[in-house]
Amino acid sequence: MSEVSLVLRSTRVITPEGTRPACVAVAGGLIEAVLPYDTPPPPGARLEDAGNDAVLPGLVDTHVHVNDPGRTAWEGFWTATRAAAAGGITTLLDMPLNSLPPTTTTEHLRIKRAVARAKAHVDVGFWGGAIPGNEKDLRPLHDAGVFGFKCFLSPSGVEEFPALDQEQLAGSLAEISGFGGLMIVHAEDPHELDTAPLRGGPAYADFLASRPRAAENTAIGNLIARAKRLDARVHVLHLSSADALPLIAGAKREGVRITVESCPHFLTLTAEEIPDGATEFKCCPPIRETANQDALWQGLIDGTVDCVVSDHSPCTTDLKTADFASAWGGISSLQLGLPAIWTEARRRGRPLEDVVRWMSAAPAALAGLTRKGAIEAGRDADFAVLAPEETFTVNPAELHHRNQVTAYAGKTLYGVVRSTWLRGARIARDGVLSEPAGRLLERNT
């Protein structure tokens, strides 16, 4: 057993058993024990006193488009992981598309890992991709350590990552379920999208009409049916349509192995507040109306929605044109997800423990990251120290994202991240980052 090298103390340590005053003892990069608040540190251990700031387990973000290599003008491992660390995130999983090459073969995975290795400020894992024609590559990718496989049921926006049709989805899902893998799905039905009205221009109402709730509802219904038939494990990405919640809840009651995520932008921003031409708010599926958001929150509170992750999907400023039809769709929020969700959760009377469950414990469980997601003995000593009652106003110039395009510009949010710790080492303090200390993760590590 390693000697305790660090004791992190706070009047508010959030553990699986609740929030309490405690000392967290760290040895060899792991949590050795969670001890009473007045426990003296052992000889030779450094004491860090967080005072009344809350000590959270480091956040786990399982939905990040890093875009590296190939589109590093949009984002990259250096900038994305710095933004993550500044925002209290200690582990992220990189999506397989928007990089060149996409992560659809073991060779492409090798290339991505080589690029990420020296640039990671936080721990990084990788999703594989399921596209037409790569069924033979899925098992090798699984064996190489990807955490699961992403597919689109409608166009992805990049030609090198085509969508699966229903027959291809059935084939890939059967292959993945055969070795116990996980399929994560961008669930919008292409036929519903094709029949929706499509008009170019700056009007957000026109864009919203072009991505109807029916597209999500139909795709999710079809996915549930296939997952039930195959006893496959599936995960619905970035749920926007609250109309699908009864379908999902019913499937869970029937024992279908389905989990669901939503995102900060769906839970904190509303269609009514989006000005025409403000394409920094564009994402697919879209930000919907206030009543829909209220229903999503209810789904999150009652457990129908399992977790909250960023879907950080950045681009260069020039791609956010004033035309909602042609502008790149994606919200940049990696550094801001924790305060954004805490601000809204606080307004709705939800405790910080809920935010920890949604943004740390549940995403870690989704990915099988058994050493992440909680402050308890044996876990990695990953922490975010948060001042929950303090506020700040979002200044895009102060973000670590490569491109400072954000839908949160000018918003005042609760929750200032004081520091972030990775395996017992402080990697960020008041927005100032240390040298890269992240590791590349494989499934079951």
C-alpha positions as CSV (number, residue, x, y, z in Angstrom):
1,M,0.0,0.0,0.0
2,S,1.3,3.4,-0.9
3,E,1.8,6.1,1.7
4,V,-0.7,8.9,1.9
5,S,0.8,11.9,0.0
6,L,-2.2,14.3,0.0
7,V,-5.1,15.0,2.2
8,L,-7.9,17.2,0.6
9,R,-10.2,18.6,3.2
10,S,-13.5,20.4,2.9
11,T,-16.7,21.1,4.8
12,R,-18.5,19.8,1.7
13,V,-17.2,16.6,0.2
14,I,-19.8,14.9,-2.1
15,T,-19.6,11.2,-1.8
16,P,-22.0,8.4,-2.9
17,E,-23.4,8.5,0.7
18,G,-24.1,12.2,0.5
19,T,-22.3,15.5,1.3
20,R,-20.4,15.9,4.5
21,P,-17.3,17.5,6.1
22,A,-14.4,15.1,5.3
23,C,-10.8,14.6,4.6
24,V,-10.0,12.7,1.4
25,A,-6.7,10.8,1.7
26,V,-4.8,10.1,-1.5
27,A,-2.0,7.5,-2.0
28,G,-0.5,6.5,-5.3
29,G,-3.0,8.5,-7.3
30,L,-5.9,6.7,-5.7
31,I,-8.3,7.6,-3.0
32,E,-7.1,5.7,0.1
33,A,-9.9,6.7,2.4
34,V,-12.6,9.2,3.1
35,L,-12.1,10.2,6.7
36,P,-13.7,12.4,9.3
37,Y,-13.1,16.1,8.9
38,D,-10.9,16.5,11.9
39,T,-8.6,13.6,11.1
40,P,-5.0,14.9,11.3
41,P,-3.0,14.3,8.1
42,P,-0.4,11.5,8.5
43,P,3.3,12.5,8.7
44,G,4.7,13.6,5.3
45,A,1.3,14.2,3.7
46,R,0.4,17.5,2.3
47,L,-2.8,19.1,3.5
48,E,-4.9,21.1,1.0
49,D,-7.9,22.8,2.7
50,A,-10.7,23.7,0.3
51,G,-12.6,25.5,3.1
52,N,-16.3,25.7,2.4
53,D,-15.9,25.0,-1.4
54,A,-17.5,21.8,-2.5
55,V,-15.2,18.9,-3.5
56,L,-16.8,16.9,-6.3
57,P,-15.5,13.8,-8.1
58,G,-14.0,14.9,-11.4
59,L,-16.6,15.1,-14.1
60,V,-16.7,12.5,-16.9
61,D,-17.8,13.7,-20.3
62,T,-18.5,10.9,-22.7
63,H,-19.5,13.0,-25.7
64,V,-16.7,15.3,-27.0
65,H,-15.8,16.0,-30.6
66,V,-12.1,16.8,-30.5
67,N,-11.6,16.7,-34.3
68,D,-7.9,15.9,-34.0
69,P,-6.2,15.0,-36.4
70,G,-7.5,16.5,-39.6
71,R,-9.7,19.4,-38.4
72,T,-7.6,20.8,-35.7
73,A,-8.5,24.3,-36.7
74,W,-11.9,23.4,-35.2
75,E,-10.5,21.9,-32.0
76,G,-7.6,19.6,-30.9
77,F,-6.6,17.5,-28.0
78,W,-4.4,20.2,-26.5
79,T,-7.2,22.8,-26.4
80,A,-10.1,20.5,-25.7
81,T,-8.4,18.9,-22.7
82,R,-7.3,22.2,-21.3
83,A,-10.9,23.5,-21.6
84,A,-12.1,20.2,-19.9
85,A,-9.6,20.6,-17.0
86,A,-10.6,24.3,-16.5
87,G,-14.2,23.2,-16.3
88,G,-13.8,20.4,-13.7
89,I,-13.8,17.5,-16.2
90,T,-11.1,14.9,-15.6
91,T,-12.1,12.3,-18.2
92,L,-13.5,12.6,-21.7
93,L,-14.3,10.2,-24.5
94,D,-13.6,11.4,-28.0
95,M,-16.2,10.9,-30.7
96,P,-15.1,9.0,-33.8
97,L,-16.0,11.6,-36.4
98,N,-15.0,15.1,-37.5
99,S,-11.4,13.9,-37.3
100,L,-9.5,12.8,-40.4
101,P,-9.4,9.8,-40.5
102,P,-12.5,8.9,-38.5
103,T,-12.1,6.2,-35.8
104,T,-13.6,3.4,-37.9
105,T,-10.6,1.0,-38.1
106,T,-7.9,-0.1,-35.7
107,E,-5.3,1.8,-37.8
108,H,-7.3,5.0,-37.6
109,L,-7.5,4.4,-33.8
110,R,-3.7,4.0,-33.7
111,I,-3.3,7.3,-35.5
112,K,-5.6,9.1,-33.2
113,R,-4.0,7.8,-30.0
114,A,-0.6,8.8,-31.3
115,V,-1.8,12.4,-31.8
116,A,-3.5,12.5,-28.4
117,R,-0.8,11.0,-26.3
118,A,1.4,14.0,-25.6
119,K,-1.4,16.6,-25.6
120,A,-3.9,15.2,-23.1
121,H,-4.4,17.4,-19.9
122,V,-7.1,15.0,-18.7
123,D,-7.7,11.3,-19.3
124,V,-9.0,10.4,-22.7
125,G,-10.7,7.4,-24.2
126,F,-12.2,6.8,-27.6
127,W,-15.4,5.7,-29.2
128,G,-15.3,3.7,-32.4
129,G,-17.5,4.4,-35.4
130,A,-20.1,2.2,-37.1
131,I,-20.5,3.2,-40.8
132,P,-21.7,1.3,-43.9
133,G,-19.2,-1.4,-44.8
134,N,-17.1,-1.6,-41.7
135,E,-18.9,-4.4,-39.8
136,K,-15.6,-6.4,-40.1
137,D,-13.8,-3.7,-38.2
138,L,-16.1,-3.6,-35.2
139,R,-14.7,-6.6,-33.3
140,P,-11.1,-5.6,-33.8
141,L,-11.9,-2.0,-32.6
142,H,-13.6,-3.5,-29.5
143,D,-10.6,-5.7,-28.8
144,A,-8.4,-2.6,-29.2
145,G,-10.2,-0.9,-26.3
146,V,-12.8,1.5,-27.7
147,F,-15.7,2.0,-25.4
148,G,-18.4,1.4,-27.9
149,F,-19.6,2.4,-31.4
150,K,-21.3,5.5,-32.6
151,C,-23.6,5.6,-35.6
152,F,-25.9,8.1,-37.3
153,L,-29.3,7.3,-38.6
154,S,-29.4,10.6,-40.6
155,P,-26.6,12.4,-42.4
156,S,-23.7,13.3,-40.0
157,G,-22.6,16.5,-41.8
158,V,-19.3,15.0,-42.9
159,E,-19.0,12.7,-45.9
160,E,-16.4,10.4,-44.5
161,F,-18.9,9.3,-41.8
162,P,-22.1,8.2,-43.5
163,A,-25.3,7.2,-41.8
164,L,-26.6,3.6,-41.4
165,D,-29.9,2.7,-43.0
166,Q,-32.2,0.3,-41.1
167,E,-30.7,-2.8,-42.7
168,Q,-27.2,-1.7,-42.0
169,L,-28.1,-0.7,-38.4
170,A,-29.5,-4.2,-37.9
171,G,-26.3,-5.8,-39.2
172,S,-24.0,-3.6,-37.1
173,L,-26.1,-3.9,-34.0
174,A,-26.2,-7.7,-34.3
175,E,-22.4,-7.8,-34.7
176,I,-21.8,-5.5,-31.7
177,S,-24.3,-7.3,-29.4
178,G,-22.6,-10.6,-30.4
179,F,-19.5,-9.5,-28.5
180,G,-21.3,-7.6,-25.7
181,G,-20.5,-4.1,-27.1
182,L,-22.4,-0.9,-26.8
183,M,-24.0,1.1,-29.7
184,I,-24.5,4.8,-29.2
185,V,-26.9,6.4,-31.6
186,H,-27.6,9.8,-33.1
187,A,-31.3,9.1,-33.4
188,E,-33.1,11.2,-36.0
189,D,-35.1,9.5,-38.7
190,P,-34.0,10.5,-42.2
191,H,-37.5,10.1,-43.7
192,E,-39.1,12.4,-41.1
193,L,-36.3,15.0,-41.8
194,D,-36.8,14.6,-45.6
195,T,-40.5,15.5,-45.3
196,A,-40.0,18.4,-42.9
197,P,-40.1,22.0,-44.3
198,L,-36.6,23.2,-45.2
199,R,-36.0,26.9,-45.8
200,G,-32.7,28.6,-45.7
201,G,-32.1,31.9,-43.9
202,P,-31.6,33.4,-40.5
203,A,-35.0,32.5,-38.9
204,Y,-34.6,30.1,-36.0
205,A,-38.2,29.1,-36.2
206,D,-37.6,27.8,-39.7
207,F,-34.6,25.7,-38.6
208,L,-36.6,24.3,-35.7
209,A,-39.4,23.3,-38.1
210,S,-36.8,21.4,-40.2
211,R,-35.8,19.2,-37.3
212,P,-39.2,18.1,-35.8
213,R,-39.6,16.1,-32.7
214,A,-41.1,13.3,-34.8
215,A,-37.6,12.6,-36.3
216,E,-36.3,11.8,-32.9
217,N,-39.4,9.9,-31.7
218,T,-39.5,7.7,-34.8
219,A,-35.8,6.9,-34.7
220,I,-35.9,6.1,-31.0
221,G,-39.0,3.9,-31.4
222,N,-37.2,1.9,-34.1
223,L,-34.0,1.6,-32.1
224,I,-35.9,0.3,-29.1
225,A,-37.6,-2.4,-31.2
226,R,-34.3,-3.6,-32.6
227,A,-32.5,-3.5,-29.2
228,K,-35.4,-5.5,-27.7
229,R,-35.3,-8.1,-30.5
230,L,-31.5,-8.6,-30.2
231,D,-31.2,-8.0,-26.5
232,A,-28.6,-5.4,-27.5
233,R,-27.2,-2.6,-25.4
234,V,-27.9,0.8,-26.9
235,H,-27.5,4.4,-25.8
236,V,-29.5,7.4,-27.2
237,L,-27.3,10.5,-27.7
238,H,-28.3,14.1,-27.0
239,L,-32.0,13.6,-26.4
240,S,-33.8,16.8,-27.3
241,S,-37.5,15.7,-27.8
242,A,-39.3,15.2,-24.5
243,D,-42.0,13.4,-26.5
244,A,-39.8,10.4,-26.6
245,L,-39.6,10.1,-22.8
246,P,-42.6,7.8,-22.4
247,L,-41.2,5.4,-25.1
248,I,-37.9,5.3,-23.3
249,A,-39.4,4.8,-19.8
250,G,-41.6,2.0,-21.2
251,A,-38.7,0.3,-22.8
252,K,-36.7,0.5,-19.5
253,R,-39.6,-1.1,-17.6
254,E,-39.7,-3.9,-20.1
255,G,-36.0,-4.6,-19.5
256,V,-34.7,-3.2,-22.8
257,R,-31.0,-2.3,-22.3
258,I,-31.2,1.3,-23.2
259,T,-29.7,4.4,-21.6
260,V,-30.1,8.1,-22.6
261,E,-28.2,11.3,-22.3
262,S,-29.1,14.9,-22.7
263,C,-26.9,18.0,-22.9
264,P,-26.5,21.3,-21.1
265,H,-27.8,23.3,-24.1
266,F,-31.1,21.4,-24.1
267,L,-31.5,21.8,-20.4
268,T,-30.5,25.5,-20.0
269,L,-31.3,27.2,-23.3
270,T,-34.6,27.6,-25.0
271,A,-35.9,28.2,-28.6
272,E,-37.7,31.4,-27.4
273,E,-34.5,33.1,-26.5
274,I,-32.6,32.4,-29.7
275,P,-32.3,35.5,-31.9
276,D,-32.5,35.1,-35.7
277,G,-29.1,34.7,-37.2
278,A,-27.5,33.5,-34.0
279,T,-26.2,30.2,-35.3
280,E,-23.9,29.7,-32.3
281,F,-27.1,28.1,-31.0
282,K,-27.5,25.7,-33.9
283,C,-27.2,22.0,-33.1
284,C,-28.9,18.8,-34.3
285,P,-31.3,17.8,-32.9
286,P,-32.2,21.4,-32.0
287,I,-32.7,23.4,-28.9
288,R,-36.5,23.3,-28.4
289,E,-39.2,25.3,-26.5
290,T,-39.4,26.0,-22.7
291,A,-42.2,23.4,-22.2
292,N,-40.1,20.8,-23.8
293,Q,-37.2,21.7,-21.6
294,D,-39.3,21.4,-18.4
295,A,-40.3,17.9,-19.5
296,L,-36.7,17.0,-20.1
297,W,-35.8,18.1,-16.6
298,Q,-38.6,15.9,-15.2
299,G,-37.2,13.0,-17.2
300,L,-33.7,13.6,-15.8
301,I,-35.1,13.9,-12.2
302,D,-37.1,10.7,-12.5
303,G,-34.2,8.7,-14.0
304,T,-35.6,8.2,-17.6
305,V,-32.6,10.4,-18.7
306,D,-29.5,8.9,-17.3
307,C,-26.8,11.4,-17.7
308,V,-25.8,14.9,-18.9
309,V,-22.8,15.3,-21.2
310,S,-21.6,18.2,-23.4
311,D,-21.8,17.1,-27.1
312,H,-19.0,19.7,-27.5
313,S,-19.0,20.1,-31.3
314,P,-16.9,23.2,-32.2
315,C,-15.9,24.7,-35.5
316,T,-14.2,27.8,-36.8
317,T,-16.0,31.1,-36.6
318,D,-16.5,31.3,-40.4
319,L,-18.6,28.2,-40.4
320,K,-21.2,29.7,-38.1
321,T,-22.8,31.8,-40.9
322,A,-26.1,33.6,-40.3
323,D,-28.0,31.0,-42.4
324,F,-29.3,28.3,-40.1
325,A,-29.6,25.9,-43.0
326,S,-25.9,26.0,-44.0
327,A,-24.1,26.9,-40.7
328,W,-22.2,24.2,-39.0
329,G,-24.3,22.6,-36.2
330,G,-22.7,22.2,-32.9
331,I,-22.5,23.9,-29.4
332,S,-19.2,24.6,-27.8
333,S,-19.6,24.1,-24.0
334,L,-16.9,21.8,-22.7
335,Q,-15.6,24.3,-20.2
336,L,-19.0,25.6,-19.2
337,G,-21.2,22.5,-18.7
338,L,-20.8,22.2,-15.0
339,P,-21.8,25.8,-14.1
340,A,-24.5,25.8,-16.8
341,I,-26.2,22.7,-15.4
342,W,-25.6,23.7,-11.7
343,T,-27.2,27.2,-12.4
344,E,-30.4,25.6,-13.8
345,A,-30.5,22.8,-11.3
346,R,-30.1,25.3,-8.4
347,R,-32.9,27.4,-9.9
348,R,-35.1,24.3,-10.0
349,G,-34.3,23.4,-6.4
350,R,-32.1,20.4,-7.2
351,P,-29.0,19.7,-5.0
352,L,-25.4,19.6,-6.2
353,E,-25.4,15.8,-5.5
354,D,-27.8,15.4,-8.5
355,V,-25.4,17.3,-10.8
356,V,-22.6,15.0,-9.6
357,R,-24.7,11.9,-10.4
358,W,-25.7,13.2,-13.8
359,M,-22.3,14.5,-14.9
360,S,-19.8,12.1,-13.2
361,A,-21.2,8.9,-11.7
362,A,-23.7,8.1,-14.6
363,P,-21.3,8.8,-17.5
364,A,-18.6,6.8,-15.8
365,A,-21.1,3.9,-15.4
366,L,-22.1,4.2,-19.1
367,A,-18.5,3.8,-20.2
368,G,-17.6,1.1,-17.6
369,L,-15.0,3.4,-16.0
370,T,-15.1,1.8,-12.6
371,R,-12.3,3.9,-11.2
372,K,-14.0,7.2,-12.1
373,G,-17.1,9.0,-11.0
374,A,-17.1,8.9,-7.2
375,I,-15.2,10.0,-4.1
376,E,-14.7,6.7,-2.4
377,A,-11.8,4.4,-1.6
378,G,-10.1,2.7,-4.6
379,R,-11.2,5.2,-7.2
380,D,-8.9,7.5,-9.0
381,A,-8.2,10.7,-7.0
382,D,-9.9,12.9,-9.5
383,F,-11.6,16.0,-8.1
384,A,-13.2,19.3,-9.0
385,V,-13.3,22.0,-6.3
386,L,-16.3,24.2,-6.9
387,A,-17.5,27.4,-5.3
388,P,-21.2,26.8,-5.8
389,E,-22.5,30.2,-4.6
390,E,-20.1,32.3,-6.6
391,T,-21.0,33.6,-10.0
392,F,-19.2,34.7,-13.2
393,T,-20.2,36.1,-16.5
394,V,-19.1,34.1,-19.6
395,N,-16.4,36.0,-21.6
396,P,-15.6,33.9,-24.7
397,A,-12.1,35.3,-24.8
398,E,-11.4,33.6,-21.4
399,L,-12.3,30.1,-22.7
400,H,-9.7,27.5,-23.5
401,H,-11.6,26.2,-26.5
402,R,-9.7,26.7,-29.7
403,N,-12.5,28.9,-31.1
404,Q,-14.3,31.1,-28.7
405,V,-17.7,30.7,-30.3
406,T,-20.3,29.9,-27.6
407,A,-24.0,30.1,-27.0
408,Y,-23.3,31.1,-23.4
409,A,-21.5,34.4,-24.1
410,G,-22.6,37.0,-21.7
411,K,-24.6,34.7,-19.4
412,T,-24.0,34.9,-15.7
413,L,-23.6,31.4,-14.2
414,Y,-23.3,30.0,-10.7
415,G,-20.4,27.7,-9.9
416,V,-16.7,28.8,-10.1
417,V,-14.3,25.9,-10.6
418,R,-11.4,26.7,-8.2
419,S,-9.2,23.7,-9.1
420,T,-9.2,20.4,-10.8
421,W,-7.2,17.3,-9.7
422,L,-6.2,14.2,-11.7
423,R,-5.0,11.2,-9.7
424,G,-4.0,13.5,-6.8
425,A,-2.2,16.1,-8.9
426,R,-3.6,19.6,-9.4
427,I,-3.9,20.2,-13.1
428,A,-5.9,23.5,-13.0
429,R,-6.1,26.3,-10.6
430,D,-8.3,29.4,-11.2
431,G,-8.2,28.7,-14.9
432,V,-4.4,28.3,-15.1
433,L,-3.4,24.9,-16.5
434,S,-0.4,22.6,-15.6
435,E,1.5,20.6,-18.2
436,P,-0.3,17.6,-19.8
437,A,-0.8,14.8,-17.3
438,G,-3.6,12.8,-18.9
439,R,-3.5,9.2,-19.8
440,L,-5.1,7.4,-22.7
441,L,-7.8,5.0,-21.5
442,E,-9.1,1.7,-22.9
443,R,-12.3,0.0,-22.1
444,N,-12.3,-1.6,-18.6
445,T,-9.4,0.5,-17.4
